[in-house]
Amino acid sequence: MLSLNEYLQLSAGLISVVNPIGVIPSFIALTEQRTARERGRIAVTCAFSVAVVLWTALFAGEPILQFLGISLASFRVAGGILVLLMGISMLHANPDRARHTPEEMEESYERESVAVVPLAIPLLSGPGAISTIIVYAHTEHGWPHYALVAAVVFSVALLILAILLSAPRIAKLMGRSGMNVVTRVMGLLLASIAVEFIAKGLLVLFPVLGIS
């Protein structure tokens, strides 16, 4: 099993890539015509959907990679590059087109239900979050490890729920500038974790890099 520090790193990395603070403006905009009860229901459905998507990636990710003939090292490098691009975008507090495009967001305003699409997928549990879970999940094997990773996913889903339920108050308290600061800090953490992904993947693909 991984060490406690590595599970804490997974928690920090997953929270950074999911970035629930950064999705607050989108949540408020997409639900501004809804009642408080409807917003609460959307928040619950969204958090549950994020958990289901990431649990699916946890247990089905490796079999899918094996079926496609993709090594974990190659996926680690590719996922690391994707996460790095997301981290750089967050450092500039820019909308991340890897999660959604402006055209997709515009289309979302016309949806009757926004909990699953676009909030849960792809805004929160997008390619970056799925890649992070698959990479961390399959660095070790055994049910204790999977149970701990699943528990991390559950805790992140609870955090998402708490933040979405408090979204109007958080937005009023922090303001746009405050949320941008949090996004930039998360982006820095995310970029650092992405470099680790890429470095470890390259060491497996090119063992000569590890010779000093």
N, C-alpha and C positions, 0 to 999 in steps of 0.2 A: 504493500500500500504506500501511497504518497505520504509525505510528512505533513504535519499540521500546517506548517508555513505554506506548503504547496496548495493545500485546500483553501487557505486564506487568500492565496494569490489567485486561485480560480474564482473565488467569490468577488474579489476586487476587479478582476478582469471582466467577469460576466456583467457586473453592475456597470462598469465603464462602457462596455460595448452596447449594452441594452440602453443605457443613458435615459432612465425614466424622467429625470429633471428636464432633459432636452425635449421630451415629447409633450410636455405640459402645454405649450402654446398650441400645438396641433390638436390636443385633446379638447382644450377650451373652445377652439374655433369650430371643431366638428360637432360639438355638443351644446353650442350656445343657445340653440332653440329648444333644447330638451329641459324637462323638469328635473328637480334634484333627484327624485326617485329614479328616473330614467338614466341620469348620469351615473348614479350608483350602480345600477344594473349593468350598464356598459362597462364600468370599471371592473366589476367582478368577472364578467364574461371575458374581458380582455386579459386580465391576469391569469385566469384559468387556461385560456387559449395559449398564452405564452408558455405556461408550464407544460401543456400537452405537446406543443411543438418541440420544446427542448428535451423533454423525456423521450420523445420519438427519436430525436437525433442521438440521444445517449445510447439507446438500445438497438437502433437499426442502422446507425451510421457506419460502423465497421463492416457489417455484412454487405451493405450497398457498395462500399469502396472495393471490397473483395470481388463482388460480382462484376464491377466495372474494370477490375484489374489495376486499380490505383493503389500505390503503396501509401502507408501512413506518412512516411517521410515526405513524399511528393505533395500530399495533401497539406501537411504541416507548412511547407514552404508557400504553397498557393494561398492557404488560409492566412498565413502570416502577412503576405503581401496585401491581401484584401483588408485585413484588420489594420495594417499600417496606414493604408490610404484613408480609412475611416478615421483613424487617430489624427492624421494630418488635417483632415477636413474639420474635425472637432477643435483642433488647436486654433484654427482660424474662425471658429464659430460660424462656419458656413453650413448650409443644408447639405446633407450627404446623399448624393444621387445613387449611391449603392443601395440605400434603403428604399428610396422612392424618387421619382422625378416630379417637377412642378406640375406636369400634365396629369400624372396619376393623383396628386393631391387635389387638384382642381376637380377631377372626376369624383373624388371621395365625398365632396360636399353634397353630391346628389344622391348618395347612398342612404337608404332607410336605416340600415344597421352598419355601424362603423366599428364595432367592438373587435371583430375578428380581422376584417380588412377595412381600412389599412392600419389600425392601431396595433393589433397583435402581430399581424404579418402585413407588411414587412418592417413597420416602424420600430417595433421592439424586438421581436425574434426574427431578425432578418438574416442574411447570409453570414454576417460577422459573428452573431451570437451562435448560430448553428455550427460554424467552423470552430469556434472556441470550445464548444461542448464536445465535439467529436475528437478534437486534438487531445483535450485533457482526459476524456473518458477512456481512451484507449492507450494511454501511457502505462496503465496497469490493468490487471484482470482480476476477477473474483467478485462475488456478490457484496462483500463489505465495501469495496471501493465504489461499485456502482451505486450502492445505497447512500454513501456519503455524497457522491456527485448529485444524485437525485435530491438529496436533502438541501444541497446548495441551490439547486434550481427552485425548489419549493420556497426557500427563504427569499430568493430574488423575486419570485412571483408575489409573495406577501408584501415585499417592499414596494413593488409596482402598484399593488392594490392600494396601499396606504397613501402613496404619493398621488395617484389619480383621484382618490376620494378627497384629498386635500388640495387639489390642483388650484382652484381659485384663490385660496388663502396663501398658498406658496407663491403663486404668481404675483399677488399683491404685495407680499412681504419682501420678496427678493427683487422683483422688477426684472426687466429684460437683461439689464447689465449684470445683475447677480447670477442669473441663470447662465449667461454666457461665460462668466468666470468659472462656475462649476463645470460647464461643458469643456472648457479649455483644460482644466486640471485632469478631468477624466480622459481627455484626448492624449495628454502627456503619458498617463499611466498606460493607456491602450497602445500607444506607439512603442513604449518600452517592452510590453508583453509581446507585441508583434515581432520585435527584433529577436526576442528569445525563441519564438516559434521558428522563425526563418533560420537562425543560427543552428538550432538543434536538428532541424530537417536537413540542412546542408551537410552537417557532420555525418549523418547517416548516409546520405547520397554520395558524398565525397569524403571518405574516411581520412584521406591524406591531409585534409584541412586540420585534423586534430593532432597531427605530428608536430611537436615543437623542437 
